Amino acid sequence: MTDDGFLDACRAIAGPAHVLTAPGDTAPYLTDWRGRFTGRARAVVAPATTGEVAALVRLCARHGVPIVPQGGRTGLVLGSVPDVSGTALLLSTRRLNRVRAIDAFNRTMTVDAGCVLADVQAAAGAQGLLFPLSLAAEGSCTIGGNLATNAGGTGVLRYGNTRELCLGLEVVTARGEVWDGLRGLRKDNTGYDLRDLYIGAEGTLGIITGAVLKLFPQPKAAITALVALCSPGDALQLLKLMEAHCGPTLTGYELMSDVCLRLVASHFPNLPQPFPGRYPQYALLELSSHESERHGIGLLEGAIERALEAGLVQDAVVATSIAQSKALWAIREHIPLAQAAAGKNIKHDISLPISRSADFIHATSSRLEELYPGVQVVCFGHLGDGNLHYNIAPPEGIAHDAFLDEQGPINRVVHDSVAGFGGSISAEHGVGALKRDELPRYKSAVELDLMRALKAALDPLGIMNPGKIL
Ligand SMILES: Cc1cc2nc3c(=O)[nH]c(=O)nc-3n(C[C@H](O)[C@H](O)[C@H](O)COP(=O)(O)OP(=O)(O)OC[C@H]3O[C@@H](n4cnc5c(N)ncnc54)[C@H](O)[C@@H]3O)c2cc1C
């Protein structure tokens, strides 16, 4: 079949208006979120139903055409953009955007994979329920992308990763069959867990078209505080104290160094600075009370008082209004934007045993300072679950672009240190194409062989998002 015949068949399935080939139409789908890489595609197709997805996959299987699934294109490891060969069909899920059903008593919601996360949160909220996945990209990313990357975000400490928030899936397999696993069950021990295979597979095993999500009671109040600290070690001690004092009401615990706050202040001077003085580290805390705002504030203030007495906390601000709470979160959310404005840097999304994360920061930052005097470590992240964004910017006076030449050696220092502390080189962003070549160094031959065997069994033609993960 000629290329035109293939595209005509795509048009017959999805409708001519939903098969894009003109460069001006396809361009927005082909460059990654951070603008680092632009791929090429035979076409961009946007099916509207699971049946259309299945028909497109069968067509691709017949013609050996690779498929790159794409949701909101907010992924950070080059997973949802095709390579430069121009052979792949990019399958956008943006038209698969229906909330199919909400069962408030079962506390579940069944959605199409292309639903935007913020819309899912709003639909749950309209029923007085909470879908707790929350990340800065929530206005653009999709549930399918969240599931395919097993996204984390700010609520993992209390609610878990996206994997823990999903009870069932509907998947179009690499052969173009539809697996209907849309079960709203909290218990189902009937053999291998296929759902868990597709979650986190970054579109390399099949295309997720629908999901049953877990909902939770809405808390009556969310209380936010920012505390100033001397060190990451104190941040860990405070976490322990907060967990003991506040139990499961502690729903967020983010670490930010002073380097991060200075960056935000210099690039976003309109954001209010929380403290008159400066401190080496800060922790942003969120408590969710199911009783009342008073109860939440009482718990939080009691815990902070104890921490002040123990000398763990240097200063603290507790938000007394929604506007103040948003302003505190805005500081955290503006760190990646401030970094982008400052210039390119070398990013690491890493995971560590929570208990060892302060030692990791100390050991790795000391080693980098020895090798690159004056280097800036921009370290922040979800300390409550051991996930750090450990980004490295050049010393003053060194051009950001030139510093990127050190990416390989710096990755080696950071990732080897992560491995030495028993951590993972990807906490929540996935592997994609960006970290693919790092995997063989940090996974055993047995683990890689098992992964390759799964890929071969579920995608025997190798058409699902080739070149990603493996
Ligand atoms: C500002 C910003 C903040 C972020 N914060 C966080 C954070 O706090 N925590 C976190 O975990 N991540 C974060 N991320 C990255 C995160 O991975 C994504 O935001 C999100 O999970 C990806 O969803 P998406 O719909 O954009 O997926 P895409 O980027 O489109 O795709 C991501 C991967 O999933 C695959 N995929 C997409 N849809 C499907 C599908 N239906 N079936 C099968 N495979 C599919 C793609 O092929 C690709 O491999 C952030 C990103 C940005 C830009």
The ligand as a MOL file (V3000), in Angstrom:
LIG
                    3D

  0  0  0     0  0            999 V3000
M  V30 BEGIN CTAB
M  V30 COUNTS 53 58 0 0 0
M  V30 BEGIN ATOM
M  V30 1 C 4.7170 21.9750 34.4420 0
M  V30 2 C 4.7770 20.4910 34.5840 0
M  V30 3 C 4.6930 19.9170 35.8500 0
M  V30 4 C 4.7460 18.5360 36.0020 0
M  V30 5 N 4.6500 18.0320 37.2660 0
M  V30 6 C 4.6610 16.7130 37.4280 0
M  V30 7 C 4.5200 16.1480 38.7380 0
M  V30 8 O 4.4390 16.8560 39.7340 0
M  V30 9 N 4.4880 14.8070 38.8260 0
M  V30 10 C 4.6020 13.9960 37.7370 0
M  V30 11 O 4.5550 12.7800 37.8810 0
M  V30 12 N 4.7670 14.5010 36.5150 0
M  V30 13 C 4.7910 15.8150 36.3210 0
M  V30 14 N 4.9480 16.3170 35.0670 0
M  V30 15 C 5.1900 15.3640 33.9460 0
M  V30 16 C 4.0700 14.3720 33.7790 0
M  V30 17 O 4.5530 13.1340 33.2910 0
M  V30 18 C 2.9470 14.7930 32.8830 0
M  V30 19 O 2.5090 16.0880 33.1950 0
M  V30 20 C 1.7350 13.8680 32.7360 0
M  V30 21 O 1.6350 12.7260 33.5290 0
M  V30 22 C 1.7410 13.4010 31.3090 0
M  V30 23 O 0.4540 13.4620 30.8000 0
M  V30 24 P 0.1980 13.8610 29.2900 0
M  V30 25 O -1.2260 13.6390 29.0140 0
M  V30 26 O 0.7170 15.2060 28.9910 0
M  V30 27 O 1.0760 12.7540 28.5410 0
M  V30 28 P 2.0070 12.9030 27.2830 0
M  V30 29 O 3.1430 13.8110 27.5500 0
M  V30 30 O 1.2120 13.1730 26.0740 0
M  V30 31 O 2.5660 11.4030 27.2030 0
M  V30 32 C 3.3980 10.8990 28.2080 0
M  V30 33 C 3.6850 9.4160 27.9100 0
M  V30 34 O 2.4840 8.6660 28.0180 0
M  V30 35 C 2.1600 8.0370 26.7670 0
M  V30 36 N 0.7030 8.1560 26.6380 0
M  V30 37 C -0.0450 9.2860 26.6450 0
M  V30 38 N -1.3490 8.9650 26.5700 0
M  V30 39 C -1.4150 7.6140 26.4950 0
M  V30 40 C -2.4790 6.6730 26.3990 0
M  V30 41 N -3.7530 7.0710 26.3820 0
M  V30 42 N -2.1790 5.3690 26.3470 0
M  V30 43 C -0.8980 4.9510 26.3750 0
M  V30 44 N 0.1430 5.7700 26.4550 0
M  V30 45 C -0.1160 7.0930 26.5260 0
M  V30 46 C 2.9540 8.7900 25.7250 0
M  V30 47 O 3.2380 7.9770 24.6080 0
M  V30 48 C 4.2020 9.1560 26.5040 0
M  V30 49 O 5.0950 8.0730 26.5480 0
M  V30 50 C 4.8990 17.6930 34.8690 0
M  V30 51 C 4.9860 18.2690 33.6090 0
M  V30 52 C 4.9290 19.6440 33.4520 0
M  V30 53 C 5.0320 20.2240 32.0810 0
M  V30 END ATOM
M  V30 BEGIN BOND
M  V30 1 1 1 2
M  V30 2 1 2 3
M  V30 3 2 2 52
M  V30 4 2 3 4
M  V30 5 1 4 5
M  V30 6 1 4 50
M  V30 7 2 5 6
M  V30 8 1 6 7
M  V30 9 1 6 13
M  V30 10 2 7 8
M  V30 11 1 7 9
M  V30 12 1 9 10
M  V30 13 2 10 11
M  V30 14 1 10 12
M  V30 15 2 12 13
M  V30 16 1 13 14
M  V30 17 1 14 15
M  V30 18 1 14 50
M  V30 19 1 15 16
M  V30 20 1 16 17
M  V30 21 1 16 18
M  V30 22 1 18 19
M  V30 23 1 18 20
M  V30 24 1 20 21
M  V30 25 1 20 22
M  V30 26 1 22 23
M  V30 27 1 23 24
M  V30 28 2 24 25
M  V30 29 1 24 26
M  V30 30 1 24 27
M  V30 31 1 27 28
M  V30 32 2 28 29
M  V30 33 1 28 30
M  V30 34 1 28 31
M  V30 35 1 31 32
M  V30 36 1 32 33
M  V30 37 1 33 34
M  V30 38 1 33 48
M  V30 39 1 34 35
M  V30 40 1 35 36
M  V30 41 1 35 46
M  V30 42 1 36 37
M  V30 43 1 36 45
M  V30 44 2 37 38
M  V30 45 1 38 39
M  V30 46 1 39 40
M  V30 47 2 39 45
M  V30 48 1 40 41
M  V30 49 2 40 42
M  V30 50 1 42 43
M  V30 51 2 43 44
M  V30 52 1 44 45
M  V30 53 1 46 47
M  V30 54 1 46 48
M  V30 55 1 48 49
M  V30 56 2 50 51
M  V30 57 1 51 52
M  V30 58 1 52 53
M  V30 END BOND
M  V30 END CTAB
M  END
